[in-house]
Amino acid sequence: MNGSPMSPSNSRKRPKTLAAGLAAAALVSCAGVSLEAPAANAEPSNYRFDFGNGRLEEGFIGVSASDSYSPETRYGFNTPENMTNVGSSGSGAGSDAVRFLQFGTKSTNTFNVDLKEGLYKVTVTLGDTARASIAAEGVFQAMNLTGNGAEDSFEIPVTDGQLNLLVTEGKAGTAFTLSALEIEKVSRDPEMDPTIWVGGDSTVASYYPLESSVQGGWGQMLPQFIDPDAFDVRNMATGGQIARGFSHDGQLEAILQYIKPGDLFLLEMGINDTAAKNATTEAEFKEIMRDMVLQVAATGATPVLVTPQGRATDFVDGVHSSVNRWYRNSTVALAAEEAVPLVDLNVLASAYFTEIGPEATLGLFMAGDTLHPNRAGAGQLARLVSGELARQGL
């Protein structure tokens, strides 16, 4: 890539590499879609739901916690006894919400919507909650939405005639609430567009609001540098994550459910694995990473290993270097052993930090924090990642 941010497009993707996609990038303005409450006997593909028992927002379908699914309405809660209406501090459809009293990716306490086979864009707006994730079809879809009224979108194939969605645990002990849900049919073909899947930790994760957060992760910013006609980007990274957790706690499972030939899987781990509290030796880390690489490669998709950037203060005599941090050497060795692409962001970032100097480097990180990039810093890291992917012809 050339480092220039891309503009979004609502057209269907065509399989191609990032390098080829850059040359063909097009700026497409997204036309608005008018979504009205469906007629009683219609078979709609688009919906706008306003949850809770407060004022109904115009153009939305009102859904209370007590509304159970029925074939006649084609939507409703599977187990409404496990739902409750709650207030919310947002405006419009965000002024009220429902709370999930039972949750978990495998929970049957879902909001169900009958949908014909196809690919759908789903936009979720949370109510008041510290942090929550979105699950559908038994796996994670969007990770750790933070703050009241957080919003995110994802595309999902529906092949069994029904979408089953719930809000689930992102942070223990907090409320998991849903204010609004919008569903838009993208295509009759249920196959997902070519996708770049991203796994990682807090330096990679998304922060909310997505368009204006102070903190950023390079996975959050990566879509700005990717041709939207070539790839979607799905960021499954979460703060504090380690390789074992990503592999065993549902994030890899979600990726394996959807990933396909032509997709990329960018995996950056190591920062938290090195912490004593996580009890992961370097040898264990390497084998867990190897297992994830092999599982993804078996699908026909392309796994890409990424090394984490160092700390802002890793300067000696004006030169930034952190090559021995975060189990980087094992990640580099694993890429060679399994013959998979490597984005050595650790080295790429150090070269960039050396070029701009210590003071400017500190300005790319959160105040008083030498590890976590701010929005500008995350953008620079995303630029480096996308540029290296393009350089390798991926």
Secondary structure by P-SEA (a helix, b strand, c coil): cccbbbbbbccccccccaaaaaabbbbbbbbbbbbcccccccccccbbbbbccccccccbbbbcccccccccccbbbcccccbbbbccccccccccccccccccccccccbbbbbcbbbbbbbbbbcccccbbbbccccccccccccccccccbbbbbcccbbbbbbbbccccccccccbbbbbbccccccccccbbbbbccccccccccccccccccccccccccccccbbbbbcccccccccccccccaaaaaaacccccbbbbbbcccccccccccccaaaaaaaaaaaaaaaaaacbbbbbbbbbcccccccccccccccccaaaaaaaaaaaacccccaaaaaaaaaaaaacaaaaaaaccccccccccaaaaaaaaaaaaaaaaaacc
